[in-house]
Amino acid sequence: MDFLLAFVITGLAATSGWIVWGVYRAVRARTLRRHELALAREHELTERQRLELRERELADEVYRDFTERHPPDSATPPR
């Protein structure tokens, strides 16, 4: 019985470093993945805002172009 107990304790001592290393790697990978997902969400939000801003700029450009090509006629009453 003492031999079996010594064998189990020796086995745990020999593999505990690997167990700790595996747990560390799993926790680190999970943390890194969360960080990457947060960065991806921020990037997506920034890209959406950039596209919305570009859409507004294009609308303003079209409006300015239209008003330059068709100035308000003084003979027609404003609506």
PEGI-V713192 format. One record per helix or strand. SS is the DSSP state (H for helix, E for strand). FROM is the first residue (numbers start at 0). LEN is the number of residues. Records with the same first field share a line. If there is no record, write none. Layout:
SS->FROM-LEN  FROM-LEN
//
This chain:
H->1-68
//
